[in-house]
Amino acid sequence: RTLLREVEEQTDEATTRRHVQLVRFLQHKADENHTGAMDQEAVNQERGRLLSQFEKLDPSKRKIVVDSFEMASGGSGGLSFDATKEVLRALGFSRRAPDAETFAHFWFHRMDFDGNGVVDLAEFKAMVVAIMRLGDASHTQGEDSKRVDLLLRRLDTNRNQMISEEEILQVLEGVNPPASQSEVRGFLAKATGRGGPAVVANFHELEQYINKLNTTQLTTHAAHAGH
């Protein structure tokens, strides 16, 4: 291979990693908005379903999860965001994630069912099950489709079923490192195959590209779940 080709491949890999991070952040915002709108009955059902699946795990795995929680919580009965991030890293879930901070942020807010700013043992058990299920395509295919649809509707603020760079930038506020207009323009160019300053993507184009990026993300998470 030529040096130019190697540089091009490294650039493509870096772009894909960044796009995975941006999609994860966008998805987190959409999920956070959706979770906030869920009624208590739906929250309780989700929590109960995940806890039931936790009890079906191998006893040794359950013990590792509980012991890790107890050690990190120091007997307080709850984990802060920083503690949750460290436990996820210690368990191997976020060790190789492109952005461990965003990874932990997503799961912390998704599983803090009561919204009190800490994750208790039951919520942590549910979190572990949910992360491990990302390695099981039989569970994730339908859920991924629903989540992508939720994301697209969250982005489409003017309800025209077309997504502009302005709409994406609005939801990306707070991502670290901050997303530039040129990055979002490149994201849309990748999704649509069209360049230019005023490119917009329809739902189908974005869904196809997000699914492609989610496949990359799923492969990474599946490797985490095996540790």
Summary of the structure (lengths in Angstrom):
residues: 227
radius of gyration: 18.6
end to end distance: 34.4
largest distance: 58.9
contacts: 646
relative contact order: 0.14
helix: 71%
strand: 4%
